[in-house]
């Protein structure tokens, strides 16, 4: 049976996974918006200044993509930490914390797949 410290750790690790899922999805949406903006700027560029702005918009896309990869790596690590905690400690099957943790593990697996 899990004690209060272990339940607190479960809540913390579940919260980290939850936050990183939201962050990952937010960056994914941002990449789409930035790609559309960069493509529009590139197509509408008529002089050197506008081409420069389009090139900088493409740099923003690359930076956002790198943030997606970074967040994906941090999410994978958080999922591993949560799975390790779940496998090393006996939690009550009726525990709301355990149900929430399993739900977010399932969500994370679909997000990073």
C-alpha positions as CSV (number, residue, x, y, z in Angstrom):
1,X,0.0,0.0,0.0
2,X,1.3,3.4,-0.9
3,X,1.9,6.0,1.8
4,X,1.4,9.7,1.5
5,X,4.9,10.5,0.2
6,X,4.4,8.0,-2.7
7,X,1.0,9.4,-3.5
8,X,2.4,12.9,-3.6
9,X,5.2,11.7,-5.9
10,X,2.5,10.1,-8.1
11,X,0.6,13.3,-8.3
12,X,3.7,15.3,-9.1
13,X,4.9,12.9,-11.9
14,X,1.4,12.7,-13.3
15,X,1.2,16.5,-13.4
16,X,4.5,16.7,-15.2
17,X,3.2,14.3,-17.9
18,X,0.0,16.3,-18.2
19,X,1.8,19.6,-18.6
20,X,4.3,18.2,-21.2
21,X,1.4,16.7,-23.2
22,X,-0.2,20.2,-23.4
23,X,3.1,21.8,-24.2
24,X,3.9,19.3,-27.0
25,X,0.4,19.8,-28.5
26,X,0.8,23.6,-28.3
27,X,4.2,23.5,-30.1
28,X,2.7,21.2,-32.8
29,X,0.0,23.8,-33.4
30,X,2.5,26.6,-33.5
31,X,4.6,24.7,-36.1
32,X,1.6,24.5,-38.4
33,X,0.8,28.2,-37.9
34,X,4.4,29.2,-38.5
35,X,4.8,27.1,-41.6
36,X,1.7,28.6,-43.1
37,X,2.9,32.1,-42.3
38,X,6.4,31.4,-43.8
39,X,4.9,29.9,-46.9
40,X,2.6,32.9,-47.4
41,X,5.5,35.4,-46.8
42,X,7.7,33.5,-49.3
43,X,5.0,33.4,-52.0
44,X,4.2,37.1,-51.5
45,X,7.8,38.3,-51.4
46,X,8.5,40.9,-54.1
47,X,11.7,42.5,-52.9
48,X,14.8,41.7,-50.9
49,X,13.3,43.0,-47.6
50,X,10.3,40.8,-47.9
51,X,12.5,37.8,-48.9
52,X,14.6,38.4,-45.8
53,X,11.4,38.4,-43.6
54,X,10.3,35.2,-45.3
55,X,13.7,33.6,-44.6
56,X,13.5,34.7,-40.9
57,X,10.0,33.2,-40.7
58,X,11.5,29.9,-41.9
59,X,14.1,30.2,-39.1
60,X,11.3,30.5,-36.6
61,X,9.7,27.3,-38.0
62,X,13.0,25.5,-37.5
63,X,13.3,26.7,-34.0
64,X,9.8,25.7,-33.1
65,X,10.4,22.2,-34.6
66,X,13.5,21.9,-32.4
67,X,11.3,22.8,-29.4
68,X,8.8,20.0,-30.4
69,X,11.7,17.5,-30.4
70,X,12.9,18.8,-27.0
71,X,9.5,18.6,-25.5
72,X,9.0,15.1,-27.0
73,X,12.2,13.9,-25.3
74,X,11.2,15.5,-21.9
75,X,7.8,13.8,-22.2
76,X,9.3,10.4,-22.9
77,X,11.5,10.8,-19.9
78,X,8.6,11.9,-17.7
79,X,6.6,8.9,-18.9
80,X,9.4,6.5,-18.0
81,X,9.7,8.1,-14.6
82,X,6.0,7.7,-14.0
83,X,6.0,4.1,-15.3
84,X,8.9,3.3,-13.0
85,X,7.1,4.7,-10.0
86,X,3.9,2.8,-10.9
87,X,5.8,-0.5,-11.2
88,X,7.8,0.0,-8.0
89,X,5.0,0.9,-5.6
90,X,1.7,-0.8,-4.9
91,X,-1.2,1.7,-5.3
92,X,-4.8,0.9,-4.6
93,X,-6.6,0.1,-7.8
94,X,-9.5,2.3,-6.7
95,X,-7.2,5.3,-6.2
96,X,-8.2,8.3,-8.2
97,X,-4.5,9.3,-8.5
98,X,-3.7,5.9,-10.1
99,X,-6.6,6.2,-12.5
100,X,-5.5,9.7,-13.5
101,X,-1.8,8.5,-13.9
102,X,-2.8,5.6,-16.2
103,X,-5.1,7.9,-18.2
104,X,-2.2,10.4,-18.9
105,X,0.2,7.5,-19.7
106,X,-2.3,6.4,-22.3
107,X,-2.7,9.9,-23.7
108,X,1.1,10.4,-23.7
109,X,1.6,7.2,-25.7
110,X,-0.7,8.3,-28.4
111,X,0.8,11.8,-28.5
112,X,4.5,10.7,-28.9
113,X,3.8,7.7,-31.1
